[in-house]
Amino acid sequence: MSANGWTRMKEGDLYSLATARRIVKNSDPGVSLFIWGPPGVGKSTMVREVTEELGIGLLDVRAAQLESIDLRGFPVIDPETNLASWKAFMNVLPHPGIHGERGILFLDELNLATLDVQKACYQLINDRRVGDYAMPEGWRIIAAGNELEHAEGAIIEMPHPLKNRFQHITVEAPTSPEQRADMYNWFYRHAIHPSIISFLKFRPDAVFDMSNVHAEHAYPTPRSWHKISIQMNRKEMGLLDDGGRLTDDRLYLQLIAEQNVGKGRAYEFVEYVTTIFSRVPDPVAILERGLKRALEESAMQMPDEGDAGTLFALCTSVVAHLKGMCQDPGVVDNFYDFIFSISHMGEFAMLTVQEAWAIDEVRHAIGRSKSSDNFKRFAKEFVYLVG
């Protein structure tokens, strides 16, 4: 940690969503930002979460749906002078009495908007006003859009004078280890099914893949994996039993996956779920009753270091369930026991501790056990991660 509180960045962080979040969160209202990136990587979600974290307003405007008059407003004629003034629409631009004193005006899909709309943004972006309307001082302007290569035939090239009015942030698909770690942390916080997280660790090339977009409508992105998880977690879908374990309805799961990530990746995912993830000892039993007892009750063996797929599945499942169970001190002790049992496995232990520590609820629960011998051993073995 440097003197000003920032950690030194690694090269793999430069184009990550975490870096974009840091810039958006700390940006000055006088500087308008444009976030570039492929579809489905979380640009819009990140902006919304920043406003929630800061406790400020969000006015989400889809620029592609606007006409130029929507930004300029409508004319109001003064009957005495016959002069026109322009009154802004209340749902397009922020007004403190309606939207609050502070917030973000988010112009999403700006480079899908018509040239007339883009030109109407010139004064708004640079001078923070349009005609008679002036942006409230506590409001920032952030826009976003896809690169030309990711939306062929839909992108309208932004005029260079408009581009020059923005500070540009480029977000890449999460392909580096640092970028994927940030994505996995978001997945844990939002209860993405552990079978998806562990599959993407096992097959990281399946996180984002647009190579087959001309042959299929669906393709994998973080957003499409999230949608699969929503369906899996929905009780009415019948893909989970009462204990939260996956049922054997392979064909239905395959159909849901195909509709979101395409046939090839869906087959790989379902194959992983049925041949690898299904062999994982029950993570809830491990956290409730301890690893040794859970293995005895299930008559299952602890996977060894050579079985990477099953270990990814087990470690991911334990972390995913720990978030909702860690208020129980006994669960924290059983988590320690699990970590100590895999501490000789290097990467698997390190990733499990790292991902658990990144979850606020887990970190606070572990902190409450500081007086225990388990914590002292844990802190000593993993000081480089949690110190």
C-alpha positions as CSV (number, residue, x, y, z in Angstrom):
1,M,0.0,0.0,0.0
2,S,1.5,3.3,-1.0
3,A,1.4,6.5,1.1
4,N,-1.7,7.8,-0.6
5,G,-3.7,4.6,0.1
6,W,-3.5,3.1,-3.4
7,T,-2.0,-0.2,-4.1
8,R,0.5,-0.4,-6.9
9,M,-1.2,-1.6,-10.1
10,K,-0.1,-4.7,-12.1
11,E,-0.1,-4.7,-15.8
12,G,-3.0,-7.1,-15.9
13,D,-5.2,-4.6,-13.9
14,L,-4.8,-1.8,-16.5
15,Y,-8.0,-2.6,-18.4
16,S,-10.0,-4.4,-15.7
17,L,-13.4,-3.5,-14.5
18,A,-11.9,-2.9,-11.1
19,T,-9.7,-0.2,-12.5
20,A,-12.6,1.4,-14.3
21,R,-14.6,1.3,-11.0
22,R,-11.8,3.0,-9.2
23,I,-11.7,5.8,-11.8
24,V,-15.4,6.3,-12.0
25,K,-15.8,6.3,-8.2
26,N,-13.1,9.0,-7.7
27,S,-13.7,11.1,-10.9
28,D,-14.3,14.9,-10.8
29,P,-17.7,16.1,-11.9
30,G,-16.0,18.4,-14.4
31,V,-14.5,15.5,-16.3
32,S,-16.8,13.4,-18.4
33,L,-15.9,9.7,-18.9
34,F,-16.5,7.3,-21.7
35,I,-16.2,3.6,-20.9
36,W,-15.4,1.4,-23.9
37,G,-15.6,-2.4,-23.8
38,P,-17.2,-5.6,-25.2
39,P,-20.8,-6.5,-24.5
40,G,-21.7,-8.3,-21.3
41,V,-18.6,-7.5,-19.2
42,G,-20.4,-5.4,-16.6
43,K,-19.9,-1.8,-17.6
44,S,-23.5,-0.7,-16.8
45,T,-23.7,-2.8,-13.7
46,M,-20.4,-1.3,-12.4
47,V,-21.7,2.3,-12.8
48,R,-24.9,1.4,-11.0
49,E,-23.0,-0.2,-8.1
50,V,-20.7,2.9,-7.8
51,T,-23.8,5.1,-7.3
52,E,-25.2,2.7,-4.7
53,E,-21.8,2.6,-2.9
54,L,-21.5,6.4,-2.8
55,G,-25.2,6.9,-2.0
56,I,-25.8,9.1,-4.9
57,G,-28.5,9.2,-7.7
58,L,-28.4,7.5,-11.1
59,L,-30.2,8.6,-14.2
60,D,-29.7,5.8,-16.7
61,V,-30.5,7.1,-20.2
62,R,-30.2,4.9,-23.2
63,A,-28.8,7.3,-25.8
64,A,-29.8,5.0,-28.7
65,Q,-33.4,5.6,-27.9
66,L,-33.2,9.4,-27.9
67,E,-34.0,12.1,-30.4
68,S,-31.9,15.3,-30.4
69,I,-34.9,17.2,-29.0
70,D,-34.9,14.9,-26.0
71,L,-31.6,16.5,-24.9
72,R,-32.3,20.1,-26.0
73,G,-35.9,20.1,-24.5
74,F,-39.0,21.7,-25.9
75,P,-39.6,25.4,-26.8
76,V,-41.7,27.6,-24.5
77,I,-42.8,30.9,-26.1
78,D,-42.9,34.0,-23.9
79,P,-46.2,35.6,-25.0
80,E,-45.0,39.1,-24.3
81,T,-41.6,39.0,-26.2
82,N,-42.4,36.1,-28.6
83,L,-38.9,34.7,-27.6
84,A,-38.5,31.0,-27.1
85,S,-36.6,29.3,-24.2
86,W,-35.9,25.6,-24.1
87,K,-37.3,23.6,-21.2
88,A,-35.5,20.3,-20.5
89,F,-37.4,17.1,-20.1
90,M,-37.5,16.0,-16.5
91,N,-36.7,12.3,-17.2
92,V,-33.7,12.8,-19.5
93,L,-31.4,15.2,-17.7
94,P,-31.0,15.4,-13.9
95,H,-33.0,17.9,-11.8
96,P,-32.0,18.2,-8.1
97,G,-35.6,18.4,-6.9
98,I,-36.4,15.1,-8.6
99,H,-33.1,13.2,-8.8
100,G,-31.1,14.5,-5.8
101,E,-28.2,16.9,-5.4
102,R,-25.5,14.4,-6.5
103,G,-25.4,11.6,-9.0
104,I,-24.3,10.2,-12.3
105,L,-26.0,10.9,-15.6
106,F,-25.2,7.7,-17.5
107,L,-25.5,7.9,-21.3
108,D,-25.4,4.2,-22.1
109,E,-25.0,3.1,-25.8
110,L,-24.0,6.6,-26.8
111,N,-22.2,5.4,-30.0
112,L,-25.4,3.6,-31.1
113,A,-27.2,6.9,-31.0
114,T,-27.9,8.9,-34.2
115,L,-25.4,11.5,-35.3
116,D,-28.0,14.2,-34.4
117,V,-28.1,13.0,-30.8
118,Q,-24.3,12.7,-30.6
119,K,-24.0,16.3,-31.9
120,A,-26.5,17.4,-29.3
121,C,-24.2,16.1,-26.7
122,Y,-21.3,18.4,-27.6
123,Q,-22.3,21.3,-25.3
124,L,-23.6,18.9,-22.6
125,I,-20.3,17.0,-22.4
126,N,-18.0,20.0,-22.6
127,D,-19.8,22.8,-20.9
128,R,-22.3,20.8,-18.8
129,R,-25.2,22.6,-20.3
130,V,-27.6,22.4,-23.2
131,G,-29.4,25.6,-24.2
132,D,-31.0,27.0,-21.1
133,Y,-30.4,23.9,-19.0
134,A,-27.3,23.6,-16.7
135,M,-26.1,20.3,-15.1
136,P,-26.3,20.4,-11.2
137,E,-22.8,20.8,-9.8
138,G,-23.0,17.5,-7.9
139,W,-23.7,15.5,-11.0
140,R,-21.2,13.7,-13.3
141,I,-21.6,12.6,-16.9
142,I,-20.5,9.1,-17.8
143,A,-21.1,7.4,-21.2
144,A,-20.5,3.9,-22.4
145,G,-20.5,1.9,-25.6
146,N,-19.1,-1.1,-27.4
147,E,-16.1,-1.1,-29.8
148,L,-16.9,-1.4,-33.5
149,E,-15.5,-4.9,-33.6
150,H,-18.1,-6.0,-31.0
151,A,-21.2,-4.6,-32.7
152,E,-20.8,-4.7,-36.4
153,G,-23.3,-2.7,-38.4
154,A,-24.8,-1.0,-35.3
155,I,-22.1,1.4,-34.2
156,I,-22.2,4.9,-35.5
157,E,-18.7,6.3,-35.4
158,M,-18.4,9.1,-32.9
159,P,-17.3,12.5,-34.3
160,H,-13.7,13.3,-33.2
161,P,-14.7,16.6,-31.6
162,L,-17.1,14.6,-29.4
163,K,-14.5,12.0,-28.5
164,N,-12.1,14.8,-27.5
165,R,-14.6,15.9,-24.9
166,F,-14.3,12.7,-22.9
167,Q,-11.7,10.9,-20.8
168,H,-11.6,7.4,-22.3
169,I,-11.5,4.2,-20.2
170,T,-11.1,0.9,-22.0
171,V,-12.4,-2.3,-20.3
172,E,-11.4,-5.6,-21.7
173,A,-13.1,-9.0,-21.3
174,P,-11.8,-10.7,-18.2
175,T,-9.0,-12.8,-19.7
176,S,-6.0,-12.1,-17.3
177,P,-5.8,-13.8,-13.9
178,E,-6.3,-10.4,-12.2
179,Q,-9.4,-9.6,-14.2
180,R,-10.9,-13.0,-13.6
181,A,-10.2,-12.7,-9.9
182,D,-12.2,-9.5,-9.8
183,M,-15.1,-11.2,-11.7
184,Y,-15.1,-14.3,-9.4
185,N,-15.3,-12.0,-6.3
186,W,-18.4,-10.3,-7.9
187,F,-19.8,-13.7,-8.7
188,Y,-19.4,-14.8,-5.0
189,R,-21.1,-11.6,-3.7
190,H,-24.1,-12.1,-6.0
191,A,-24.6,-15.8,-5.3
192,I,-23.6,-17.1,-8.8
193,H,-23.9,-20.9,-8.7
194,P,-20.6,-22.4,-7.6
195,S,-20.7,-24.9,-10.5
196,I,-20.4,-21.9,-12.9
197,I,-17.5,-20.3,-11.0
198,S,-15.6,-23.6,-10.7
199,F,-16.2,-24.4,-14.4
200,L,-14.8,-21.0,-15.5
201,K,-11.8,-21.6,-13.3
202,F,-11.3,-25.0,-15.0
203,R,-12.0,-23.5,-18.5
204,P,-11.1,-19.8,-18.3
205,D,-11.4,-19.5,-22.1
206,A,-15.2,-20.0,-21.6
207,V,-15.6,-16.7,-19.7
208,F,-15.9,-14.6,-22.9
209,D,-15.9,-15.9,-26.4
210,M,-17.4,-14.2,-29.5
211,S,-15.7,-16.4,-32.0
212,N,-19.0,-18.1,-33.0
213,V,-21.3,-15.1,-33.1
214,H,-22.0,-15.4,-36.8
215,A,-23.2,-19.0,-36.4
216,E,-25.2,-18.7,-33.1
217,H,-27.2,-16.1,-31.4
218,A,-25.9,-16.9,-27.9
219,Y,-22.3,-16.6,-26.8
220,P,-20.5,-16.6,-23.4
221,T,-19.9,-13.4,-21.5
222,P,-20.0,-12.8,-17.7
223,R,-23.5,-11.5,-18.2
224,S,-24.7,-14.7,-19.9
225,W,-23.2,-16.9,-17.3
226,H,-25.0,-14.8,-14.7
227,K,-28.3,-15.4,-16.5
228,I,-27.7,-19.1,-16.4
229,S,-27.1,-18.9,-12.7
230,I,-30.3,-17.0,-12.1
231,Q,-32.2,-19.8,-13.9
232,M,-30.4,-22.5,-11.9
233,N,-31.1,-20.9,-8.6
234,R,-34.8,-20.4,-9.4
235,K,-36.7,-23.1,-7.4
236,E,-39.4,-23.4,-10.1
237,M,-36.8,-24.5,-12.7
238,G,-36.3,-27.7,-10.8
239,L,-32.5,-27.8,-11.4
240,L,-31.7,-27.8,-7.6
241,D,-33.1,-30.2,-5.0
242,D,-34.3,-29.1,-1.5
243,G,-30.7,-29.2,-0.3
244,G,-29.4,-26.9,-3.0
245,R,-27.6,-29.7,-4.9
246,L,-28.0,-30.0,-8.7
247,T,-30.6,-32.5,-9.9
248,D,-29.8,-35.0,-12.7
249,D,-32.0,-33.1,-15.2
250,R,-29.1,-32.8,-17.7
251,L,-31.2,-32.1,-20.8
252,Y,-33.0,-29.2,-19.2
253,L,-29.7,-27.7,-17.9
254,Q,-28.2,-28.2,-21.4
255,L,-31.2,-26.3,-22.9
256,I,-30.9,-23.3,-20.5
257,A,-27.1,-23.2,-21.0
258,E,-27.4,-23.3,-24.8
259,Q,-29.9,-20.5,-24.8
260,N,-27.4,-18.3,-23.1
261,V,-23.9,-19.3,-24.1
262,G,-24.3,-21.4,-27.3
263,K,-24.2,-25.1,-28.0
264,G,-20.5,-25.8,-27.7
265,R,-19.9,-24.0,-24.4
266,A,-23.2,-25.4,-23.0
267,Y,-22.1,-29.0,-23.8
268,E,-18.7,-28.4,-22.0
269,F,-20.4,-26.9,-19.0
270,V,-23.0,-29.6,-18.6
271,E,-20.3,-32.3,-19.1
272,Y,-18.3,-30.7,-16.4
273,V,-21.3,-30.5,-14.0
274,T,-22.3,-34.2,-14.5
275,T,-18.8,-35.7,-14.5
276,I,-16.8,-33.5,-12.2
277,F,-19.0,-31.2,-10.1
278,S,-21.3,-34.0,-9.1
279,R,-18.4,-35.8,-7.4
280,V,-17.8,-33.0,-4.9
281,P,-18.5,-33.7,-1.2
282,D,-21.3,-31.6,0.2
283,P,-19.8,-28.2,1.1
284,V,-22.7,-27.4,3.5
285,A,-21.9,-30.6,5.4
286,I,-18.2,-29.7,5.5
287,L,-19.0,-26.3,7.0
288,E,-21.6,-27.5,9.4
289,R,-20.0,-30.7,10.7
290,G,-16.4,-30.6,9.6
291,L,-14.5,-32.2,6.7
292,K,-13.8,-35.5,8.3
293,R,-17.4,-36.2,9.4
294,A,-18.8,-34.9,6.0
295,L,-16.5,-37.3,4.1
296,E,-17.5,-40.2,6.4
297,E,-21.2,-39.6,6.1
298,S,-21.0,-39.4,2.3
299,A,-18.5,-42.2,1.9
300,M,-16.6,-39.9,-0.4
301,Q,-12.9,-39.3,-0.7
302,M,-11.1,-35.9,-0.6
303,P,-9.9,-35.2,-4.1
304,D,-6.1,-35.1,-4.5
305,E,-4.0,-32.4,-6.0
306,G,-4.0,-34.1,-9.4
307,D,-7.7,-33.8,-9.8
308,A,-7.8,-30.1,-10.5
309,G,-11.4,-30.0,-11.8
310,T,-12.9,-31.5,-8.7
311,L,-10.7,-29.4,-6.4
312,F,-11.7,-26.2,-8.1
313,A,-15.4,-27.4,-7.7
314,L,-14.9,-28.2,-4.0
315,C,-13.0,-25.1,-3.0
316,T,-15.4,-22.8,-4.9
317,S,-18.4,-24.5,-3.4
318,V,-17.1,-24.1,0.1
319,V,-16.4,-20.3,-0.4
320,A,-19.8,-19.8,-2.1
321,H,-21.7,-21.3,0.9
322,L,-19.4,-19.8,3.5
323,K,-20.8,-16.3,2.8
324,G,-24.2,-17.1,4.1
325,M,-23.1,-19.4,7.0
326,C,-20.1,-17.6,8.5
327,Q,-22.0,-15.9,11.4
328,D,-21.8,-19.2,13.2
329,P,-18.4,-19.5,14.9
330,G,-18.5,-23.3,14.5
331,V,-18.7,-22.8,10.7
332,V,-15.6,-20.6,10.8
333,D,-13.7,-23.3,12.8
334,N,-14.7,-25.9,10.2
335,F,-13.5,-23.6,7.4
336,Y,-10.2,-23.3,9.1
337,D,-10.1,-27.1,9.3
338,F,-10.8,-27.3,5.6
339,I,-8.1,-24.8,4.7
340,F,-5.5,-26.6,6.9
341,S,-6.4,-29.9,5.1
342,I,-5.5,-28.4,1.7
343,S,-2.7,-26.0,2.8
344,H,-0.1,-28.4,1.2
345,M,-1.8,-28.0,-2.1
346,G,-0.4,-24.6,-2.8
347,E,-2.4,-22.8,-5.5
348,F,-5.8,-24.3,-4.3
349,A,-5.3,-23.2,-0.7
350,M,-4.1,-19.8,-1.8
351,L,-7.0,-19.1,-4.1
352,T,-9.6,-20.4,-1.6
353,V,-8.2,-18.1,1.2
354,Q,-7.9,-15.2,-1.2
355,E,-11.5,-15.5,-2.5
356,A,-12.9,-16.0,1.0
357,W,-11.0,-13.0,2.4
358,A,-12.4,-10.8,-0.4
359,I,-16.0,-11.3,0.9
360,D,-16.8,-8.7,3.6
361,E,-19.0,-11.0,5.7
362,V,-16.3,-13.8,5.8
363,R,-13.5,-11.4,6.5
364,H,-15.4,-9.9,9.4
365,A,-16.3,-13.3,10.8
366,I,-12.7,-14.5,10.6
367,G,-11.7,-11.3,12.4
368,R,-14.0,-12.1,15.3
369,S,-12.0,-15.3,15.9
370,K,-8.6,-13.5,16.4
371,S,-8.1,-14.9,19.9
372,S,-8.4,-18.5,18.8
373,D,-5.5,-20.9,18.1
374,N,-7.0,-21.6,14.6
375,F,-6.8,-17.9,13.7
376,K,-3.2,-17.7,14.8
377,R,-2.2,-20.7,12.7
378,F,-4.3,-19.3,9.8
379,A,-2.7,-15.9,10.0
380,K,0.8,-17.4,10.2
381,E,0.3,-19.7,7.2
382,F,-1.4,-17.1,5.0
383,V,0.1,-13.8,6.3
384,Y,1.0,-12.9,2.7
385,L,-2.6,-12.9,1.7
386,V,-4.5,-11.6,4.8
387,G,-1.8,-9.7,6.6
